[in-house]
Amino acid sequence: MLYIKCPHCGMRSQNEFSYGGDATIKRPELGKEISDQDWDNFVYNRKSLRGKHWELWQHISGCRQWIKVERDTATHEIFKTLKANEEISL
Amino acid sequence: MTQSFRLKSGGLINRDKKISFRFNGKKYFGYEGDTLASALIANGVHLIGRSFKYHRPRGFFGAGVDEPYAIVQLYRNGETEPNIKATEQELFEGLEAKSVNCWPSVNFDVGAINNFLKIFLPAGFYYKTFMWPKSFWYKIYEPFIRKAAGLGTVSIKHDKERYEHKYEYCDVLITGSGPSGLASAYSAAKNGAKVVLAEDKSRFGGTLLTSDVNIGNQSGKEWADSIVSELKEMSNVTIKNRSQVFGYYDHNMLVMSERISDHLPKTKKYHPKQRLWYIRAKEVLISSGSIERPIVFGNNDTPGVMLSSAAKEYMKVYGVLVGKKPIVFTNNDSGYETAIEFKKNGVDPIILDTRKEPQSEIIDEAKNMNINIKNSYVVVAAQGYKKVKSADIAKISDDKEKLGSVENIKCDCICVSGFWTPTIHLASQSGNKTKFNEKIDAFVPGTSKQNEKTLGAANGIYTLEETLKDSFEKGNQLSKEITNNDNKVSFPNVVEKKSTVHDKFWCVPLPKGKNYKRFLDFQNDVAVSDIEIALKEGYRSIEHVKRYTTLGMATDQGKTSNLNGLQLVSKIENKVVPAVGHTTFRPPYSPVSIGAIVGREVGKHSKPTRKSPMHSWHEKNNAVFVDAGVWLRPRYYKRGEENLFEASKREAKNVRTNVGVCDVTTLGKIDIKGPDAAELLNRVYTNAWLKLPVGKARYGVMLREDGIVMDDGTTTRISENHYHMTTTTAQAANVLSHLEYYLQLVWPELNVNVVSTTEQWAGAAIAGPKSRDVLQKLFPNSDVSNEGFPFMGYMEGDLFGVKARIFRISFSGELAYEVNVQSDNGKFMWEKIMEVGKEFKIQPYGTEALSTLRIEMGHVAGSELDGRTTPYDNSLEGLLSKKKDFIGKRSLSREAFMANDRQKIVGVVPLDKKTSIPEGSHLVKDSNAPLPNPKLGYISASCWSVEHNNPFSLAILKDGKNMIGKKLFVMSPLKNKVIPVEIVSSHYVDPKGERVRS
């Protein structure tokens, strides 16, 4: 079970969180024309990386904040966590 | 029965307390402090079971967790449990155990015929033999294999015992209380670190209990006892026996199973049977010791052949002799310690040492005691069927390839020592990259991935002095970094006997003309010949060899067989062992009961039960409840002898003709506040929200980004910047997370707050032509006329002194209202509704009637909004705004979503107007078409229409818009039904929606 540092609450066990997928995906702006391919990339296409990965988690049984977590998908090592409004530096 | 193999004195058992127990129905006696194994051996019982594949007789091989043979079915306090190791099960008064994997009895076992068929049962024989004909598998092969194989019977009764879970956080977790565990725990504790020390066995001390050493002028055991009693007094130390750390997971979380009551005849009141600990440790010190490895020779599975360390443990801890004419067969000095112990207890052993001229302190001691030592000698084969009667022995050449002439000597046990294998399971589970240590012919932990270090024998350190020094230091060092204390512990004087190097010999060649089975894996009956076949057939990877032959795949996970298997593969393949590599170690280290893993989350406790504030009223009024997610909702209110069908029909009919009331507290409710609330709703819902006036409600549909309908519900504008959203019961939590996601991550510029208020409001839906009369009585001072309070209106009212929110919304399709009050007033509201509604013939209705009402109205719900349907599929396309963008809109213009013959919701009526249609059935054109019959659609919901008095269903049907009036068939292979049906509009009642506006 992972041990995740919530930027708001501190170290908490994984079972307080729910997973939210790739954190680097940006939703296209509302009302803007977008090609089928770009829309598919936003909705469906994910890289399924092995290694470092920025992902979203929600502290669902805690402060209910969405947070950004940099985790190694192979080793589960967590390098950094950010608040929702903090930018990821890749 | 006398305990004829019990020594006159010695051991750590309590001879003052005699304990009676039964094995295979026969009564025996042992002492307090015995294991089932030690007590049986004391009584001369060595036949304990039959092997898995060949049904060969099985005795005892070890004295603890590594035991591959002695697995029994245990009976305790009216319960039974399989897969119990006799070597671990502590004796208690009245214990009963039975052999497994034998029929009709352990002495006469029908399956033993497999032993004579063994040439037909080679490696992979299950894969080869039972492949065809295919039909034989279910009827013949599988039932036969099931009966013949297996390791006991699982009870199908409800387990009355209680199991608990506990979470623990500590600075240092130490797994094992041998010399390294005690030393490191002691120095870490002295630095003030929060220490958890776990010992799998009932006695602390590990090898200190059996080895002949001296620490600080005390015996090993005395030293262990004094350290343990000091640790027990320290408030920063948790020290647990009967507690096995069996799994090492991510981020230094380890799981430990504590056997609290298994050693007692009966669990004490309010005590759990077992407790599972989730331990998050800053540092882990693995002090799990090592397990002796066997030497492989002919018939080495015969009862009476066992590990030499086990024989010593039975003498030293339990005061029991495993035999009175022992042979000790060894390739290292450990065997001599066992032989010396035999001699001290008046038994004359013979030592067969594979080494030519070994010399050491221990060997000298054995020589001085006049023990018969034969160098360069091996056991070629054990003889005897149910117990060893003699051994074929021979001299072996210096290159270990050729045997001399074979002679037979009488014996009643063969104690084997093939040197020691470090227990690296936990380190390996943690992700440690293990490395091969040539000196000890075994893998040891290498580079750590997590905060873990391995000590003592588990790390391949086999001398006590070195172990203690290293462990004191590591314990001090790691804890110092955490607590900033540096209280050095003075190192005690250590006296131990020096030993010399072991012989790398591990497998005795077969003598000419003999074809003895030489077993590697004793629990799964994997012999040297099986591995040879697997390699001949082309299996190379050790992981494949393992799966094909089942080497190391039994419940003991190959604790005594792994390394010998690797040595064999490396020898045949002409590779070094590290090049072959070892298979993956996975938790649990040793079997854990399912009860402990599940803990208290059993039955009703498996999830929380949510009840509405009106629950007690429903109970009192004969409600029959149904699980709706975690909620308990009334399904119907039973009157007299009514069944579900009759009651729900009555309730639904009463709504259509008079008035009914339904508890809708479970609906998800989300409070939305902020200047940008309307903008949020406008983006989340598919329809327009910017112009909704205060005091009005609106129905909305929300999509996922992929264009699939996520949820629907009404949202009401309570005041300028304040909205009240409702969701379906099932999606309440998801919708809240969905809103939070967009507010926190996608559109943080929107100034809106959302919070769940599901539990803050109790809700009652009042529905039916007379509902306005009831509402007027509830709120005599409010204008509830159609003009004063129109459809989709909202107002606040005073319900006999209680503040209420009133919504004119309808799920049933009738004139209807929903009244919300604060939860604490829910029951009061409900009782008032029933009271004032009496004159209008009000009846409560449950979820079954609720469904009937919405189905015949064609209102979609969870069974249509199932995560696979679009707005169009649900005939909700009228709610899609063309003017604005919203979540998921772009997906709707993808090709498949716009296909002309897309599925759409329709109504379905059986032609005979009688036969009810099972939900989930398929719609087909031709009921006689050959299989697979093309499916046109499926029945999503069914009811008995109270309006038309015949069955009616909703279906999602391909090209639904052009299918109205067509005749199809409903097929349910599950219920063996074929029903001719007509496709009609999904709006079976009041298609124009006039009633809700009346």
Interface residues (C-beta under 8 A of the other chain):
Chain A: M1 L2 Y3 S13 S18 G20 R27 P28 L30 G31 I34 D36 W39 F42 V43 Y44 L56 Q58 I60 R64 Q65 W66 T75 H76 I78 A84 N85
Chain B: Y167 Y249 D250 H251 N252 M253 Y278 R280 G431 K449 R683 E705 D706 S737 E740 Y741 Q744 L745 V746 P748 K884 D885 F886 R890 S891 R894
